[in-house]
Amino acid sequence: MEALRRGGGDLVEADLMAAVSTSGTRPDLVSSNGTYLAYASENGQVVHLLSLRMLEAPALKLLAEGRGGVTAIHVGSLPAHQGRDALLEKKVFASTRSKILVWSVEECYASRERGEGARRDQLDLPKSDGPPRIVSHLQTDDSMRWLAAATDSEILVFALRSGQLTLRLDAHSLQVNALRFDARQGADRLIAASDDRTFTVWDLRTKELSHQSAILGAHPLSCLALDPSFPRMAVGSTDGLIRFFDLGSCALVQTLDLPLCVRKKFGEPRDRVRGEEAEDGVVTAGARSNRKESGTRWKRDPPVGMGSVSSVSALFYVRPAPAHGAGGLLPAAPKLVACTTQMLVVLDAYTYDAVAIVPFSDHSYRGCPNLVRVETPRAFSAEARGDGGAVVCMASAFTNAVSVVRVGSGWEEGRGAAAEGQGEDAGCEGRGISVFPTSPPKRLSRLYRAIEKENKAGGASSFEAAALGGRTRKSATTKTRDKPVTFHSRIKSSGYGKVEPLRFLGRQVQSRTLPKRASNNLKTGRLLRQYPLDCDPVHEFQDHHALEGDAPVHGGPILRCRFCPDGSRIVTASVDKSLRALRLPLARHKGEGESFLGHGGAVLDACWSHGGGLLLSASSDRTARLWSVRKSQALLTISGAGGSQQKGRRADSFNVDVKAVSFFHLDKLLVLACGSRLHFYRYDLGGSAKSKDDIARMHQPKTSHHVLELNTEAQSVTDFDCHNGFISNLLVAGTSAKTVEVFDADAGRLVRRNENAHDRGIHTITLNATSPYASHDQGAHELFLSAASDSSVKMWDLRASRSVRCFAGHLNRQNPIGVRFSPCMKYIACGSEDKVVYLYDLRMGTVINKLRDGISDVVGDVCFHPIHPQLAAATYDGRLRFFSS
């Protein structure tokens, strides 16, 4: 068996089991159930049956006498758990122009041992007033109760137990090319795809047409397959498009261009030059590169292009291997194998990415040598096996042979080499990366020296001093020093000027007034100690959580909304050049909170500090500002990357907008995304414990120092995110070049680059900063989301080098939208341009809820409450909408 490790961390196993000779007749029909192979020639009168477990044994010949020969064959079997003896349930079906012949496989083998002819049953086709009926496709259901036969545009359904024709389904106008039964969740449905570019769904219980799609394109539909793990369907067409539909609503979930997908992942096919190499030692690829730069002559004939991959001949799903990643949080995704005349393309069913290809010709692809040697096929039959693999039988178009290829279950998620095109990855190659440091920080790194300088300042750190309002930590001794009025002794406070206690992450927040009875109702203001992990998805619109008269929070679109770490406030950033930190619930406090004015342009981003006492904002006025929640005036303004900066001074001003900001390393550093760079700053807000004089300490200047800069090759970093709730050195950035890039701040370099992460530029990156009120596996912190204006959201695992889920269904073509994980790690909320908040199932990637109530404009951002099962949605009309479960 030959194995190939892909750049995406997948191990693909493909083995040519046998090349069965068809005794001088070119096979035109082929069918397999994973155990037996049946084939027949175009005008043959004999069906050959061969056991795949004993390929050396002679084939069993089944006579199919009829005018015109066999037109379609099918090998059906009943799973072992559905019958008393599974061996008696394997049957072979062959159709002629007047009848359908049925053989029992075990009875045929027993008859051959006795030297007798094989006994057969038959199902009579109804007579036609016009030309005779030609059955082109046969299909049975899993329980062997129904047999569907496609005759031109009509479908005949037989009851196998009685042998009678029970249904005649006529809804297509052209030839039916594919049939599949769906019996999940008690359903009894038949799905058909046709040359008329539509598919139909029939309910066999009510004997009615339950759904017929619109015309899906300009090319016929050639094949279809049903997902074994979720009610989802893949439909292939002759133009290379694969469309994914939800079987419940028959809604289009995703469209995949197979030739484009292969080209992005593996490049154009390269012709293997045997016996001689190009003069420069480089094997050229494609029509352009096959001609030398001098333009004198063609080195070789151009290789076969992507046109050979365009037509999807067959589709089949392969059941997933055991669960992987995030401690079993995400189930292993099944693989969808698309069969073409040039190769087999292996797709991830949940991310719609090509993870491997198995080419048949001499043309190789980037990092993909030939795995199997197969003649160009013209007919396919595939069946998944219980061990996670599948058997693909391919009838050759030019020789008298049938190739049997076993596609193994060796897809390993999250392992292997890093992504194609990644940067320097010393120490990460072959084992992935993690947000949790595995080694002490490098003492020579600029980041380490900046943090050490902050720690050696003595007393409280800068962010603690700002949160304490200038007060320092309690001394180790109980004696007070240099305190006027008290004269070295403590006196009881009168209570005037009392400072509210700090709200620390992970501790219960003490409210001023507590209700007499403990309640989980959001109206009471009491906060829960732990987020309910078994909560239902949010669905109820809370109209009482709004300002009086449904007044807007801002005078322009809201671009960002974030809950405070303790859930007591929410900050909003708007195009109207302002931020607001509002107390919750909005209706009770009537919009009470702080408004932060000072930016000269739209506020593009805002985030809370780890302690919840500081705010950091980014604006299109090319500055970033640091605010205290208790003061409406900016504590610090950062407008350049050179040297140190004080309040009111400018140094080497930025020449582009500051797109995103974040606190880093437990609030010790500030990170700004400006242009193609990430800038790191160490800041000091005064109030240091080095000075014993209170007045001098209050007048200490507030400064920031540029300590580190990370560059990307893209034109701009559009968004980034990092963990601030614990020490982590990794930052994830999305760029305008459609790449997702991972930086190590301690090493000061790029450690991974995922090319072509989306079809358009990325505008949102969100790490899974889990709520401190919810307990999850450590692997949950490795997940992050990326969103782009291609109407898709992808979920990534830092330990893997490619996406693990793709969420599609919302509308996003122009404006940036927000996307967030729920604290229970069951759902993902996403804004949309069609005035709807989409709620996705994190495990399966499907839409489970659409929130429309109260929303009258584009949803720009969403965020989940850290304690309550509540969702806030910010819209472009300046309003906040709240939903609860």
CORNOR-V786388 format. One record per pair of residues at least 12 apart in sequence whose ideal C-beta (glycine too) atoms are under 7 Angstrom apart, sorted by the first residue. I is the first residue (numbers start at 1). J is the second residue. Records with the same first field share a line. If there is no record, write none. Layout:
I: J / J
This chain:
1: 13 / 15
2: 14 / 371
3: 410
4: 368 / 371
5: 416 / 417
6: 355 / 356
7: 367 / 417 / 419 / 420
8: 355 / 419 / 801 / 802
9: 413 / 414 / 415 / 416 / 417 / 800 / 801 / 802
10: 355 / 356 / 411 / 412 / 416
11: 410 / 411 / 412 / 416
12: 346 / 356 / 410 / 411
13: 408 / 410
14: 358 / 371 / 372 / 405 / 407 / 408
15: 405 / 406 / 408
16: 372 / 373 / 374 / 403 / 405
17: 55 / 404 / 405 / 406
18: 55 / 404
19: 401 / 403
20: 37 / 50 / 401 / 402 / 404
21: 400 / 401
22: 39 / 400 / 401 / 402
24: 400
25: 41 / 44 / 400
26: 41 / 400
27: 39 / 41 / 395 / 402
28: 41 / 42 / 379 / 395
29: 70 / 72 / 73 / 379
30: 379 / 381 / 393 / 395 / 402
31: 73 / 74 / 75 / 381
32: 75 / 381 / 383 / 391 / 393
33: 75 / 76 / 77 / 90 / 383
34: 383 / 385 / 391
35: 52 / 53 / 77
36: 49 / 50 / 51 / 52 / 75 / 90 / 105
37: 50 / 52 / 393 / 402 / 404
38: 73 / 75 / 92
39: 395 / 402
40: 70 / 73
43: 69
44: 69 / 70
45: 63 / 64 / 65 / 69
46: 61 / 62 / 63 / 64
47: 62 / 64 / 70 / 73 / 92 / 94
48: 61
49: 62 / 92 / 105
52: 391 / 404
60: 108 / 109 / 112
62: 92 / 103 / 108 / 118
64: 94 / 96 / 101
66: 96 / 97 / 98 / 99
67: 96 / 97 / 98
68: 96 / 97
70: 94 / 95 / 96
71: 95 / 96 / 97 / 134 / 135 / 136
72: 95 / 135 / 136 / 137 / 138
73: 92 / 93 / 94 / 138
74: 93 / 138 / 139 / 140
75: 92
76: 91 / 93 / 140 / 144
77: 89 / 90
78: 143 / 144
79: 142
82: 143
87: 106
88: 104 / 106
89: 144
90: 105 / 106
91: 103 / 104 / 105
92: 105
93: 138 / 147
95: 135 / 138 / 149
97: 132 / 133 / 134
98: 125
99: 122 / 123 / 124 / 125
100: 122 / 123 / 125 / 135 / 149
101: 120 / 122
102: 120 / 121 / 122 / 123
103: 118 / 120
107: 119
123: 158 / 163
126: 165
133: 151
134: 151 / 152
135: 149 / 150 / 151
136: 150 / 175
137: 150 / 176 / 178 / 179
139: 179 / 180 / 181
141: 181 / 183
142: 181 / 183
143: 183
144: 160
145: 159 / 160 / 161
146: 159 / 160 / 181 / 204
147: 160
148: 179 / 190
150: 176 / 179
152: 175
153: 170 / 172 / 173 / 174 / 175 / 176
154: 168 / 169 / 170
155: 169 / 176 / 192
156: 168
157: 169 / 190 / 204
167: 204 / 207
169: 202
171: 200 / 209 / 212
172: 192 / 194 / 196 / 200
173: 196
174: 194 / 195 / 196
175: 194 / 195
176: 192 / 194
177: 193 / 194 / 195 / 220 / 221 / 222 / 223
178: 192 / 193 / 223 / 224
179: 192
180: 224 / 226
182: 226 / 247
184: 231
188: 203 / 204 / 205
189: 201 / 202 / 203 / 204
190: 202 / 204
191: 224 / 233
193: 221 / 224 / 235
194: 221
195: 220
197: 215 / 216 / 217 / 220 / 221
198: 212 / 213 / 214 / 215 / 216
199: 213 / 221 / 224 / 235
200: 212
201: 250
211: 250
213: 250
216: 243
217: 237 / 239 / 241
219: 237 / 238 / 239
220: 237 / 238
221: 235 / 237
222: 236 / 237 / 238 / 311 / 312 / 313
223: 236 / 312 / 313 / 314 / 315
224: 315
225: 315 / 316 / 317 / 336
227: 317 / 334 / 349
228: 317 / 319 / 334
229: 320 / 334
230: 844 / 846
231: 246 / 247 / 248
232: 244 / 246 / 247 / 253
233: 245 / 247
234: 315 / 336
236: 312 / 315 / 338
237: 312
238: 311
239: 310
240: 257 / 258 / 259 / 309 / 310 / 311 / 312
241: 255 / 256 / 257
242: 256 / 258 / 312 / 338
243: 255
246: 846
253: 808 / 809
254: 352 / 806 / 808
256: 352
258: 309 / 312 / 338 / 345
259: 306 / 309 / 310
261: 354
262: 306 / 309 / 345 / 354 / 357
263: 306
264: 756
265: 354
266: 357 / 365 / 366 / 368
267: 285 / 365 / 366
268: 285 / 286
269: 285 / 303 / 304 / 363 / 365
270: 283 / 285 / 303 / 363 / 364 / 365
271: 300 / 303 / 363
272: 362 / 363 / 364
273: 300
278: 299
284: 299
287: 302
290: 302
303: 363
304: 342 / 361 / 363
308: 340 / 341 / 342
309: 340 / 342 / 343
311: 340
312: 338 / 340
313: 339 / 340 / 341 / 380
314: 339 / 380 / 382
315: 336 / 338
316: 337 / 382 / 384 / 390
317: 334 / 336 / 349 / 384
318: 334 / 335 / 337 / 384 / 388 / 389 / 390 / 407
319: 334 / 384 / 388
320: 332 / 333 / 334 / 388
321: 388 / 409 / 411
324: 413 / 414
325: 413 / 414 / 779 / 797 / 799 / 800 / 804
326: 777 / 779 / 780 / 782 / 783 / 797
327: 777 / 779
329: 777 / 779 / 780 / 825
330: 804 / 843
331: 843
332: 413
333: 348 / 349 / 350
334: 349
335: 347 / 348 / 349 / 411
336: 349
337: 382 / 390 / 407
339: 380 / 382 / 392
341: 376 / 377 / 378
342: 359 / 360 / 361
343: 357 / 358 / 359 / 360
344: 357 / 358 / 392
345: 357
350: 805 / 806 / 845
351: 794 / 803 / 804 / 805 / 806
352: 806
353: 802 / 803
358: 371 / 372
360: 374 / 376
372: 405
374: 394 / 403 / 405
375: 396 / 398 / 399 / 401 / 403
376: 396 / 397 / 398
377: 394 / 395 / 396 / 397 / 403
378: 395 / 397
379: 395
380: 392 / 394
381: 393
387: 409
388: 409
389: 406 / 407 / 408 / 409
390: 407
391: 404 / 406
392: 405 / 407
413: 800
414: 432 / 797 / 799 / 800
417: 429 / 430
418: 752 / 801
419: 752 / 753 / 754 / 801 / 802
420: 755
421: 753 / 755
422: 752 / 753
423: 750 / 751 / 753
424: 749 / 750
425: 751 / 752
428: 751
432: 798 / 799 / 800
433: 730 / 742 / 751 / 752 / 798
434: 782 / 798 / 799
435: 723 / 728 / 730 / 781 / 782 / 798
436: 728
437: 727 / 728 / 729
441: 746
442: 746 / 747
445: 746 / 748
446: 707 / 708 / 748
447: 680 / 707 / 708 / 745 / 746
448: 746
450: 669 / 682 / 707
451: 665 / 668
453: 682
454: 668 / 682
457: 688 / 690
458: 689 / 690
459: 472 / 473 / 688 / 689 / 690
460: 472 / 473 / 689
461: 668
462: 683 / 684 / 685
463: 609 / 611 / 614 / 667
465: 685 / 687 / 688
466: 613 / 614 / 628 / 635 / 685 / 687
467: 502 / 611 / 613 / 614
469: 499
470: 687 / 697 / 698
472: 689
482: 692
502: 611
503: 566 / 568 / 612
504: 611
505: 565 / 610 / 725 / 772
506: 772
508: 527 / 529
509: 527 / 566 / 568
511: 525 / 526
514: 526
522: 585 / 868 / 870 / 884
523: 585
527: 567 / 867
528: 867 / 868
530: 773
531: 771 / 773 / 774 / 823 / 824 / 867
532: 869
533: 774 / 824
535: 824 / 869 / 885
536: 885
537: 827 / 839 / 848 / 849 / 885
538: 839 / 869 / 870 / 871 / 883 / 884 / 885
539: 849 / 883 / 885
540: 883 / 884
541: 853 / 854 / 883
542: 882 / 883 / 884
543: 854
544: 587
545: 585 / 586 / 587 / 882
546: 586 / 587
547: 586 / 591
548: 590
552: 877 / 878 / 879
553: 572 / 580 / 582 / 878 / 879 / 880
554: 572 / 574 / 576 / 578 / 580 / 878
555: 576 / 878
556: 574 / 575 / 576 / 878
557: 574 / 575 / 860 / 876 / 878
558: 572 / 573 / 574 / 860 / 861 / 874 / 875 / 878
559: 573 / 574 / 575 / 603 / 604 / 860 / 861
560: 572 / 573 / 605 / 606 / 861
561: 861 / 863 / 872 / 874 / 880
562: 606 / 607 / 608 / 863
563: 863 / 865 / 866
564: 608 / 612
565: 608 / 610 / 612 / 866
566: 612
567: 865 / 866 / 867 / 868
568: 583 / 584
569: 581 / 582 / 583 / 584 / 593
570: 582 / 584 / 872
571: 606 / 608 / 615
572: 874 / 880
573: 603 / 604 / 605 / 606 / 617
574: 603 / 878
575: 602
577: 599 / 600 / 601 / 602 / 603
578: 595 / 596 / 597 / 603
579: 596 / 603 / 606 / 615 / 617
580: 593 / 595
581: 593 / 594 / 615 / 629
586: 880
594: 629 / 632
595: 632
596: 627 / 632
597: 632
598: 625 / 634
599: 617 / 619 / 621 / 625
600: 621
601: 619 / 620 / 621
602: 619 / 620
603: 617 / 619
604: 618 / 619 / 620 / 657 / 659
605: 617 / 618 / 659 / 660 / 661
607: 661 / 662 / 663
609: 663 / 667
610: 663 / 666 / 667 / 724 / 725
611: 667
613: 628 / 629
614: 626 / 627 / 628
615: 627 / 629
616: 661 / 663 / 670
617: 661
618: 658 / 659 / 660 / 661 / 672
619: 658
620: 657
622: 639 / 653 / 654 / 656 / 657 / 658
623: 637 / 638 / 639 / 658
624: 638 / 658 / 661 / 672
625: 637
626: 683
635: 685 / 702
636: 683 / 685 / 702 / 704
638: 672 / 681 / 704
639: 653 / 654
640: 652 / 653 / 654
641: 654 / 679 / 706 / 709
642: 706
643: 706
644: 703 / 704 / 705
645: 703 / 704
646: 701 / 703
647: 701 / 702
654: 674
656: 674 / 675
658: 672 / 673 / 674
659: 673 / 674 / 717 / 718 / 719
660: 673 / 719 / 720
662: 721 / 722 / 724
663: 724
664: 722 / 724
665: 727
666: 724 / 727
667: 724
669: 681 / 682
670: 683
671: 722 / 731
673: 717 / 719 / 720 / 733
675: 716
676: 711 / 712 / 714 / 715 / 716 / 717
677: 709 / 710 / 711
678: 710 / 717 / 720 / 731 / 733 / 743
679: 706 / 709
680: 707 / 708 / 745
681: 704 / 705 / 706 / 707
682: 704 / 705 / 707
683: 703 / 704
684: 702 / 703
685: 702
686: 700 / 701 / 702
687: 700
688: 700
708: 745 / 748
710: 743 / 748
712: 733 / 735 / 741
714: 735 / 736 / 737 / 739
715: 736 / 737
716: 735 / 736
717: 733 / 735
718: 734 / 735 / 736 / 761 / 762 / 763
719: 734 / 762 / 763 / 764 / 765
720: 732 / 733 / 765
721: 765 / 766 / 767 / 784
722: 767
723: 767 / 769 / 781
725: 769
729: 744 / 745 / 746
730: 742 / 743 / 744
731: 743 / 745
732: 765 / 767 / 784
733: 765
734: 762 / 765 / 786
735: 762
736: 761
738: 756 / 757 / 758 / 760 / 761 / 762
739: 753 / 754 / 755 / 757
740: 754 / 757 / 762 / 786 / 796
741: 753
742: 798
752: 801
754: 802
757: 786 / 794
758: 786 / 788 / 790 / 792
759: 790
760: 788 / 789 / 790
761: 788 / 789
762: 786 / 788
763: 787 / 788 / 789 / 816
764: 786 / 787 / 816 / 817 / 818 / 819
765: 784 / 786
766: 784 / 785 / 819 / 820
767: 784
768: 780 / 781 / 783 / 784 / 821
770: 823
771: 823 / 866
773: 866 / 867
774: 823 / 824
776: 825
780: 825
782: 797 / 798 / 799
783: 795 / 796 / 797
784: 796
785: 819 / 828
787: 812 / 817 / 819
789: 812 / 813 / 814
791: 808 / 810 / 811 / 812 / 813
792: 806 / 807 / 808
793: 807 / 819 / 830
794: 806
805: 845
806: 845
807: 828 / 830 / 840 / 845
809: 838 / 847
810: 830 / 832 / 838
811: 832 / 833 / 834
812: 832 / 833
813: 833
814: 833
815: 833 / 858 / 860
817: 830 / 831 / 832 / 859 / 860
818: 831 / 860 / 861 / 862
820: 862 / 863 / 864
822: 864
823: 864 / 866
825: 842
826: 842
827: 839 / 840 / 841 / 842
828: 840 / 842
829: 862 / 864 / 871
830: 862
831: 859 / 860 / 861 / 862 / 873
832: 859
833: 858
835: 852 / 855 / 856 / 857 / 858 / 859
836: 850 / 851 / 852 / 855
837: 851 / 855 / 859 / 862 / 873
838: 850
839: 851
851: 883
854: 881
855: 873 / 875 / 881
856: 877
857: 875 / 876 / 877
858: 875 / 876
859: 873 / 875
860: 874 / 875 / 876
861: 874
869: 884 / 885
870: 882 / 884
871: 883
